[in-house]
């Protein structure tokens, strides 16, 4: 994965995420993705840090990291003050979206394998793609089987204790999804 450095601008740059001007003297983030001939330099303002999917050019890793980042984003938007039924629906949607994104990565790997000549398919390249496909299939099944529980309120609690109980429940359910989203061993 590419390294990100924090530098002070000596000339005017533009953030590649938001197109904001980075003036001389202000800090910005810079990375260089290496290629066989040369490379690509990416520049961001400090308000738009690089994510893992921005730091690779591998279509497989971009898909994996994007799926994980999508789950992180969906879970970050959940507000404990929402009704528990809506929270449960949002958690279920986040889990299902993660599984769907993993399935897309898996399908791409299968398509690569299907389009490969037999000589490559039987060699190390084909084995590597097959391992990625199998890993994504297992990961998708693991995510789909995350046992989310509906919130069961206790009538014995006052409003403050009930809000704390919802928050604890939400954190435990988010932890299950986060754990499943990070469980893939990348190849």
C-alpha positions, 0 to 999 in steps of 0.5 A: 500500500502506498505511503501518505505524507503530510507536507506544506505546500510551496505552490498552489495545488488542488485537492483531488477530492473536493477541488479546493485550492491548497494555498502555499504554506498550508498542509496537504496530503500526498501519495504516489502510486507506483507503476511499472513506468513512472507513477501517479501522484495524488494530492488531498487537502487535510479535510479529505484524507486518503482511504485504503481504497485510494491507496491501491490500484488493484481492482480486487483490493479496491473492491474489498476496501470499498466494501469495508468503507461502505459498511463503516460509513453506514454504521457511522451515520446511525444515531442512537436517538432513532427508534430501535425499529429504524436502527434495526432496519438500518443495521440490517441494510448495512449488513446486506449492503456489505454482503452485496458488495462482497458478492460483486467482488466475488463475481468479478474474480469469477469472471476473471477466472472464466475469461482466462485461458486454460494454461493461465487458469491452471498456473499460479495466476489462476490459483491466486484468483481462485483463492480470492474468489473462495475467500470472498465467498466465505466472507460473504457467507460470514457477513450474511450470517451475522446474527443481528438481534432486535432491541427488546426494551425493559419496561422497568427502566426510566427514560435515561436508562432506556436510552443507555440500553438502546445505545449499548444494544446499538454498539453491540450490533455495530461491533458484530458487523464491524468484526465481520467486515474486517474478517477477510484475509486479503491475498 
